[in-house]
Amino acid sequence: MSRIEAGVPVRAAESVAAAVEPGTVLGVSGFGSVGYPKAVPLALAERGDAADLGLTVVSGGNVGAEIDETLMATGAIARRYPYQGSDEANARVNDGRLAFHDRHVSQVADELLYGGLPAPDLTVVEAVAVGDGWLAPSTSLGATPALVEAADRLVVEVNDAQPRGLEALHDVYRPGAPPGRDPIPLTEAGERIGDTRVAFDPGKLDAVVRVDRPDATYEFRDPTAEDRQVAANLANFLSEEIERNPALAEAVNLQFGVGSVGNAAALAIEDVAFGDREVAYVGEVIQDSVLDAVDAGGLTAASATSLALSAEGQNRLFGDLDHYAERVVLRPSDVSNAPGVVRRFGVVAVNAAVEVDLTGHVNSTHLRGTRMVNGIGGSGDFTRSGLVSVVAVPSTAAGGDASRVVPMATHVDHTEHDAGVVVTEHGVADLRGLSPRERAREMVDVAHPAFRPALDRYLERGLESGGHTPHDLETAFDPLERE
């Protein structure tokens, strides 16, 4: 089967890049560092005037090195939405060379279409096939349908390094426009309610570019002893929760955040006695651990918007796409992460963090409140809408020199009203239904023992100050002493 339908205009990446004007708002596909265009960004980086382009780049989520490192390093990108995670982009964000605006990824599509974000002048999408008014996405979907719809012009990179069969994984459903928007009609995690292709106005298509360049794969570090104990404590919590929570009596829908900690936390699935309950993954990214659970028969379905896999995981998926298409489905991020969908499925959400404070505020994005690490991504979509919202994280960072349990979060991404449970290698702090004073005591108990005396002293000072929420504002951000 041909990947490029006869009659569409095929051009070289260099020709496309040469026509990009300074100040262009450039939409790009991609989410979870996969499924993003590669040839056109690299051709843009080769332009002699790249540093003067002043591009605004909008994606669905994280993209790869061709955009956020190579093109970024030329100075071509002046503004970035809604997520970034490369060292180059981080350096530019933190020294002010790159204007960055962090967004919940579930909202990006609406903001593109209805005025919250700048609409692309040009959108460049990676696909496995293209034809008259349609394209078949590759390893992610993210905000691609909205980026295509909102753009004035469209370029499609057809990547021969991505299997043609990836089309079968996609379920492209487009929510209608407010205020007459109907509910998203998903009732089961593996259900399909849309098409395998993204439709577009054929008049938008400027060019098709032929590419043969694979995605970079994830390199998950081996779980540490602390990671494994976090997973064990999470498994114990889930085992108790599914027995006490009537909403989990027949089915359990899980979500795990992206990254090594999330991949390790997903190990908890293996150690939970779910009984005859149906268990599904209803999340944002599919990692190796999710494929493991699918292969082991532990998941009836896995629904997400991106395939964030290691080289081994990618080879496994690509080698048996027909098998995985029966249980794995990729949706647009405004469907996979939609608050209404997360609430309807009663998702048990598990995400990591930079730090959590004594009253339950969560910082997912900044070091010491000022230095951006990456972005909020979809963690807020699931944390604020999950039936049970868990933060699972080792109790220390920086080789044990810094506590992740702090007196007051230096930046707040998820308020105390969002996250309900905190799990570290030292136990479980179930903060649901507790007052701030009670939450603080629970949080001290899951901190690393070396930092508990300092946290205890801080809490005592806060209690002496009075008020509903115990804080000593004069010392709230002082570094904690390890004892």
C-alpha positions as CSV (number, residue, x, y, z in Angstrom):
1,M,0.0,0.0,0.0
2,S,1.4,3.4,-1.0
3,R,2.2,5.8,1.8
4,I,1.7,8.9,-0.4
5,E,-1.5,9.1,-2.5
6,A,-1.0,10.2,-6.1
7,G,-1.6,13.9,-6.8
8,V,-0.3,15.4,-3.5
9,P,2.6,17.9,-3.9
10,V,5.9,16.3,-2.8
11,R,8.8,18.7,-2.0
12,A,12.2,18.6,-0.3
13,A,12.4,19.7,3.3
14,E,14.9,22.4,2.3
15,S,12.3,23.9,-0.1
16,V,9.7,24.0,2.7
17,A,12.1,25.5,5.2
18,A,13.3,28.2,2.8
19,A,9.7,29.5,2.5
20,V,9.2,29.9,6.3
21,E,9.1,33.6,7.1
22,P,10.4,35.3,10.2
23,G,7.8,35.5,13.0
24,T,6.0,32.4,11.8
25,V,3.8,30.6,14.3
26,L,4.9,27.0,13.7
27,G,2.7,24.1,14.8
28,V,4.3,20.7,15.1
29,S,3.0,17.3,15.9
30,G,4.5,15.3,18.7
31,F,3.9,14.2,22.3
32,G,6.1,12.3,24.7
33,S,9.1,13.0,22.5
34,V,7.7,10.9,19.6
35,G,5.7,11.4,16.5
36,Y,7.1,14.9,15.7
37,P,8.5,16.2,12.4
38,K,12.2,15.9,11.9
39,A,13.3,16.9,8.4
40,V,11.8,20.4,8.2
41,P,13.0,21.5,11.6
42,L,16.6,20.3,10.7
43,A,16.4,22.2,7.4
44,L,15.3,25.3,9.3
45,A,18.3,24.9,11.6
46,E,20.5,24.9,8.5
47,R,19.3,28.3,7.3
48,G,21.9,30.9,7.5
49,D,19.4,33.4,9.0
50,A,18.0,30.8,11.5
51,A,18.9,33.1,14.5
52,D,16.7,35.8,13.0
53,L,13.6,33.7,12.4
54,G,11.9,34.5,15.8
55,L,9.6,31.5,15.5
56,T,6.8,30.6,17.9
57,V,6.6,26.9,18.2
58,V,3.4,25.1,19.4
59,S,3.2,21.4,19.9
60,G,0.9,19.0,21.8
61,G,3.5,18.1,24.3
62,N,7.2,17.2,24.4
63,V,9.0,16.8,21.1
64,G,12.5,15.5,20.1
65,A,16.0,16.8,19.8
66,E,15.6,18.0,16.2
67,I,13.3,20.7,17.4
68,D,14.0,21.4,21.1
69,E,17.8,21.0,20.8
70,T,19.1,21.4,17.3
71,L,16.7,24.1,16.0
72,M,16.5,25.6,19.5
73,A,20.3,26.0,19.7
74,T,20.3,28.2,16.6
75,G,18.2,30.8,18.4
76,A,15.4,30.4,15.8
77,I,12.7,29.8,18.4
78,A,11.7,32.8,20.4
79,R,8.5,31.5,22.1
80,R,7.4,27.9,23.0
81,Y,4.1,26.3,24.0
82,P,3.0,24.3,26.0
83,Y,5.8,22.0,27.1
84,Q,9.5,21.5,26.8
85,G,12.0,19.1,28.3
86,S,15.4,19.4,26.7
87,D,18.6,20.8,28.3
88,E,18.9,23.4,25.6
89,A,15.3,24.6,26.0
90,N,15.6,24.6,29.8
91,A,18.7,26.7,29.7
92,R,17.0,29.3,27.4
93,V,13.8,29.4,29.5
94,N,15.7,29.9,32.7
95,D,18.0,32.7,31.4
96,G,15.2,34.5,29.6
97,R,16.2,33.8,26.0
98,L,13.1,31.7,25.4
99,A,9.6,32.9,26.3
100,F,7.7,29.8,27.6
101,H,4.1,29.5,28.6
102,D,3.1,26.3,30.5
103,R,-0.3,24.8,29.9
104,H,-2.4,21.8,30.9
105,V,-2.2,19.7,27.7
106,S,-5.9,18.8,27.7
107,Q,-6.7,22.5,27.1
108,V,-4.2,23.1,24.2
109,A,-6.7,22.1,21.5
110,D,-9.4,24.5,22.7
111,E,-6.9,27.3,23.2
112,L,-5.6,26.9,19.7
113,L,-9.1,26.9,18.1
114,Y,-10.8,29.5,20.3
115,G,-8.1,32.2,20.9
116,G,-6.1,31.2,24.0
117,L,-3.0,30.4,22.0
118,P,-1.7,31.8,18.7
119,A,-3.1,29.8,15.7
120,P,-0.3,28.4,13.5
121,D,0.5,30.0,10.3
122,L,2.0,26.6,9.3
123,T,1.7,23.2,10.9
124,V,4.1,20.4,10.2
125,V,3.0,16.9,11.0
126,E,4.7,13.5,11.0
127,A,2.5,10.8,9.4
128,V,2.8,7.2,8.1
129,A,0.6,8.0,5.1
130,V,-1.1,10.9,3.5
131,G,-3.8,11.5,0.8
132,D,-6.3,13.9,-0.5
133,G,-7.6,15.5,2.7
134,W,-6.3,13.0,5.2
135,L,-3.2,11.9,7.0
136,A,-2.5,8.9,9.2
137,P,-0.5,9.9,12.4
138,S,2.6,8.0,13.6
139,T,3.6,7.3,17.2
140,S,1.6,10.1,18.9
141,L,-1.6,12.1,18.4
142,G,-1.6,14.8,21.0
143,A,-3.0,18.1,19.7
144,T,-2.3,17.2,16.1
145,P,-6.0,17.4,14.9
146,A,-6.4,20.9,16.4
147,L,-3.0,22.0,15.1
148,V,-4.0,20.9,11.6
149,E,-7.5,22.5,11.9
150,A,-6.2,25.8,13.3
151,A,-3.4,26.2,10.8
152,D,-3.5,28.3,7.6
153,R,-1.1,25.9,5.8
154,L,0.0,22.3,6.3
155,V,3.1,20.2,5.6
156,V,3.1,16.5,6.1
157,E,6.3,14.5,6.7
158,V,5.7,10.9,5.7
159,N,8.3,8.9,7.7
160,D,9.3,5.6,6.2
161,A,11.0,4.7,9.5
162,Q,7.6,4.5,11.2
163,P,5.5,1.4,10.4
164,R,2.5,1.9,8.2
165,G,0.5,-0.2,10.6
166,L,0.6,2.5,13.3
167,E,-2.5,3.9,11.7
168,A,-4.6,1.1,13.3
169,L,-3.8,2.3,16.8
170,H,-5.4,5.8,16.3
171,D,-8.9,6.8,17.3
172,V,-9.3,10.4,16.1
173,Y,-12.4,11.9,17.7
174,R,-13.0,15.7,17.6
175,P,-15.1,17.3,20.3
176,G,-17.5,19.9,19.0
177,A,-17.3,23.6,19.7
178,P,-18.6,25.1,22.9
179,P,-21.2,26.0,24.1
180,G,-23.1,23.2,22.3
181,R,-20.4,20.6,22.8
182,D,-21.7,17.1,23.4
183,P,-20.1,14.8,26.0
184,I,-17.3,12.7,24.7
185,P,-19.1,9.3,24.1
186,L,-16.5,7.0,25.6
187,T,-17.8,4.3,27.9
188,E,-15.0,1.8,27.8
189,A,-11.2,2.2,27.8
190,G,-10.7,0.3,24.6
191,E,-13.7,1.6,22.7
192,R,-13.2,3.4,19.4
193,I,-15.4,6.4,18.6
194,G,-13.5,8.1,15.8
195,D,-11.4,7.5,12.7
196,T,-7.9,6.2,12.3
197,R,-7.0,9.3,10.2
198,V,-6.9,13.1,10.7
199,A,-9.0,14.9,8.1
200,F,-8.2,18.3,6.7
201,D,-9.1,20.8,4.1
202,P,-7.1,19.6,1.0
203,G,-6.6,23.3,0.1
204,K,-4.3,23.7,3.1
205,L,-1.7,21.2,2.0
206,D,1.4,22.9,0.9
207,A,3.7,19.9,0.6
208,V,4.5,16.4,1.5
209,V,8.1,15.6,2.6
210,R,9.5,12.1,2.4
211,V,11.6,11.2,5.5
212,D,13.4,8.1,6.9
213,R,14.4,9.0,10.4
214,P,13.2,7.1,13.6
215,D,12.1,8.7,16.8
216,A,14.6,8.8,19.6
217,T,13.6,6.1,22.2
218,Y,13.3,6.5,25.9
219,E,16.1,5.3,28.2
220,F,14.4,4.4,31.5
221,R,16.9,4.0,34.3
222,D,16.7,0.8,36.3
223,P,14.5,1.1,39.3
224,T,16.4,2.0,42.4
225,A,15.7,0.4,45.8
226,E,13.7,3.5,46.7
227,D,11.7,3.2,43.5
228,R,10.9,-0.4,44.2
229,Q,9.8,0.4,47.8
230,V,7.6,3.3,46.5
231,A,6.0,0.8,44.1
232,A,5.5,-1.7,46.9
233,N,3.9,0.9,49.2
234,L,1.7,2.0,46.2
235,A,0.7,-1.6,45.6
236,N,-0.3,-2.0,49.3
237,F,-2.3,1.2,49.1
238,L,-4.1,0.1,45.9
239,S,-4.9,-3.3,47.4
240,E,-6.6,-1.6,50.3
241,E,-8.3,1.1,48.3
242,I,-10.0,-1.3,45.8
243,E,-11.5,-3.2,48.8
244,R,-12.8,-0.1,50.6
245,N,-13.9,2.1,47.6
246,P,-17.2,1.0,46.1
247,A,-16.4,2.8,42.8
248,L,-13.6,0.3,42.3
249,A,-15.6,-2.8,43.1
250,E,-16.0,-4.0,39.5
251,A,-13.4,-2.1,37.4
252,V,-10.1,-0.2,38.0
253,N,-8.8,2.4,35.6
254,L,-5.2,3.5,36.2
255,Q,-2.9,6.3,35.0
256,F,0.8,6.6,35.6
257,G,2.9,9.7,34.8
258,V,5.7,9.5,32.3
259,G,9.4,8.9,33.3
260,S,11.5,6.4,35.2
261,V,9.5,6.9,38.5
262,G,6.2,6.5,36.7
263,N,7.5,3.4,34.9
264,A,8.7,2.0,38.2
265,A,5.4,2.8,39.9
266,A,3.5,0.9,37.3
267,L,5.3,-2.2,38.6
268,A,2.7,-2.0,41.4
269,I,0.1,-3.5,38.9
270,E,1.9,-6.8,39.3
271,D,1.5,-6.9,43.0
272,V,-2.2,-5.9,43.4
273,A,-4.8,-8.6,43.8
274,F,-7.5,-7.2,41.5
275,G,-9.6,-10.3,41.6
276,D,-12.1,-10.5,38.8
277,R,-12.2,-6.7,38.3
278,E,-11.5,-5.4,34.8
279,V,-8.3,-3.4,34.9
280,A,-7.4,-0.8,32.2
281,Y,-4.9,1.9,31.6
282,V,-6.6,5.3,30.9
283,G,-3.8,7.8,30.7
284,E,-1.6,10.0,28.7
285,V,1.5,8.0,27.6
286,I,2.0,4.3,27.2
287,Q,5.4,3.2,28.6
288,D,7.1,-0.2,28.6
289,S,5.5,-1.2,31.9
290,V,2.0,-0.7,30.3
291,L,3.0,-3.0,27.4
292,D,4.3,-5.5,30.0
293,A,0.9,-5.5,31.7
294,V,-0.9,-5.8,28.4
295,D,1.3,-8.8,27.4
296,A,0.8,-10.4,30.8
297,G,-3.0,-10.1,30.5
298,G,-3.2,-7.7,33.4
299,L,-4.9,-4.9,31.3
300,T,-8.0,-5.3,29.2
301,A,-7.1,-2.1,27.3
302,A,-4.6,0.8,27.3
303,S,-5.8,4.2,26.1
304,A,-3.4,7.2,25.8
305,T,-2.2,9.8,23.3
306,S,1.5,8.8,22.9
307,L,3.9,5.8,22.8
308,A,6.8,6.7,25.1
309,L,8.8,3.5,24.8
310,S,12.3,2.3,25.1
311,A,14.1,0.8,22.1
312,E,13.1,-2.7,23.3
313,G,9.5,-1.6,23.9
314,Q,9.3,0.1,20.5
315,N,10.6,-3.0,18.7
316,R,8.1,-5.2,20.6
317,L,5.2,-3.0,19.6
318,F,6.3,-2.5,16.0
319,G,6.9,-6.2,15.6
320,D,3.3,-7.2,16.4
321,L,1.1,-4.1,15.7
322,D,-1.9,-6.2,14.8
323,H,-1.8,-7.8,18.2
324,Y,-1.4,-4.6,20.1
325,A,-4.1,-2.8,18.0
326,E,-6.6,-5.0,19.7
327,R,-5.9,-3.4,23.1
328,V,-3.9,-0.2,22.6
329,V,-5.6,2.9,21.3
330,L,-4.2,6.5,20.8
331,R,-6.5,9.5,21.1
332,P,-6.2,13.3,20.8
333,S,-5.0,14.8,24.1
334,D,-8.2,16.8,24.5
335,V,-9.9,13.4,24.7
336,S,-7.3,11.2,26.5
337,N,-6.8,13.9,29.1
338,A,-10.3,15.4,29.2
339,P,-11.5,16.0,32.8
340,G,-14.9,14.6,31.9
341,V,-13.4,11.4,30.6
342,V,-11.0,11.0,33.6
343,R,-14.0,11.5,36.0
344,R,-16.3,9.2,34.1
345,F,-13.8,6.4,34.2
346,G,-13.0,7.0,37.9
347,V,-9.3,7.0,37.1
348,V,-6.8,6.2,39.9
349,A,-4.1,8.7,38.9
350,V,-0.4,8.3,39.9
351,N,2.1,11.1,39.2
352,A,5.5,12.2,40.4
353,A,6.6,15.6,41.7
354,V,9.6,17.8,42.4
355,E,8.3,18.3,46.0
356,V,5.3,18.1,48.2
357,D,4.7,20.4,51.2
358,L,3.3,19.6,54.6
359,T,-0.2,20.6,53.7
360,G,-0.3,18.7,50.4
361,H,0.6,21.4,47.8
362,V,2.5,19.8,44.9
363,N,5.3,21.3,42.8
364,S,5.9,19.4,39.6
365,T,7.8,21.9,37.5
366,H,10.3,24.2,39.3
367,L,13.5,23.9,41.3
368,R,13.5,26.3,44.3
369,G,10.4,28.0,42.8
370,T,12.3,29.7,40.0
371,R,14.1,27.3,37.6
372,M,11.8,25.5,35.2
373,V,12.4,21.8,34.8
374,N,10.0,20.9,32.0
375,G,6.3,21.7,32.2
376,I,3.1,20.6,33.8
377,G,2.1,18.4,30.9
378,G,-0.9,16.3,31.7
379,S,-0.2,15.7,35.4
380,G,-2.8,18.4,36.3
381,D,-5.4,16.9,34.1
382,F,-5.3,13.7,36.0
383,T,-4.4,14.9,39.5
384,R,-7.3,17.3,39.7
385,S,-9.9,15.0,38.0
386,G,-8.9,11.6,39.2
387,L,-11.2,9.6,41.5
388,V,-8.1,8.9,43.6
389,S,-5.1,11.2,43.0
390,V,-1.7,9.9,44.1
391,V,1.7,11.5,44.2
392,A,4.3,8.7,44.2
393,V,7.9,9.9,44.7
394,P,11.1,9.0,46.6
395,S,11.4,11.1,49.7
396,T,14.8,12.6,48.7
397,A,16.5,14.1,45.7
398,A,20.1,15.2,44.9
399,G,21.6,12.0,46.1
400,G,19.7,12.2,49.4
401,D,20.8,15.7,50.2
402,A,17.4,17.3,49.6
403,S,14.0,16.4,51.0
404,R,11.1,16.2,48.6
405,V,8.8,16.7,51.6
406,V,9.2,20.4,52.4
407,P,7.6,22.9,54.8
408,M,6.0,25.0,51.9
409,A,6.2,24.3,48.2
410,T,8.3,26.9,46.4
411,H,6.0,26.6,43.4
412,V,2.5,25.1,43.3
413,D,1.2,23.2,40.3
414,H,-1.4,21.1,42.1
415,T,-3.1,22.6,45.2
416,E,-3.9,20.7,48.4
417,H,-7.4,20.3,46.9
418,D,-6.1,18.2,44.0
419,A,-3.8,15.5,45.3
420,G,-5.2,13.2,48.0
421,V,-2.5,10.6,48.7
422,V,1.3,10.8,48.9
423,V,3.4,7.7,48.6
424,T,7.1,7.5,49.4
425,E,9.4,4.6,50.2
426,H,8.6,5.4,53.9
427,G,4.9,4.9,53.7
428,V,1.5,6.3,52.6
429,A,0.1,9.7,53.6
430,D,-3.6,9.6,53.0
431,L,-4.5,13.3,53.2
432,R,-8.2,12.9,52.2
433,G,-10.6,14.5,54.6
434,L,-7.9,15.8,56.9
435,S,-7.4,19.3,58.2
436,P,-4.1,21.1,57.4
437,R,-2.7,20.3,60.8
438,E,-3.5,16.6,60.4
439,R,-2.1,16.6,56.9
440,A,1.2,18.0,58.1
441,R,1.6,15.3,60.6
442,E,0.9,12.6,58.0
443,M,3.5,14.2,55.7
444,V,6.2,14.2,58.3
445,D,5.7,10.5,58.7
446,V,6.5,9.8,55.0
447,A,9.5,12.1,54.8
448,H,13.0,10.6,55.0
449,P,13.9,10.0,58.7
450,A,17.0,12.3,58.4
451,F,14.7,15.3,57.6
452,R,11.9,14.5,60.0
453,P,13.4,16.4,63.0
454,A,13.7,19.6,61.0
455,L,10.2,19.2,59.7
456,D,8.9,18.5,63.2
457,R,10.5,21.7,64.5
458,Y,9.1,23.7,61.6
459,L,5.6,22.3,62.3
460,E,5.9,23.2,66.0
461,R,6.8,26.8,65.0
462,G,3.8,26.9,62.7
463,L,1.5,25.6,65.4
464,E,2.7,28.2,67.8
465,S,1.9,30.9,65.2
466,G,-1.7,29.8,65.1
467,G,-4.2,29.9,62.3
468,H,-5.9,27.2,60.3
469,T,-2.8,26.3,58.3
470,P,0.4,25.9,60.4
471,H,3.3,27.8,58.8
472,D,6.3,29.8,60.0
473,L,6.6,32.2,57.0
474,E,10.0,33.5,58.1
475,T,11.6,30.1,57.7
476,A,9.3,28.4,55.2
477,F,11.8,28.3,52.4
478,D,15.0,27.8,54.5
479,P,16.9,24.7,53.4
480,L,16.0,21.7,55.6
481,E,18.8,20.3,57.7
482,R,19.6,16.6,57.4
483,E,20.2,14.9,60.8
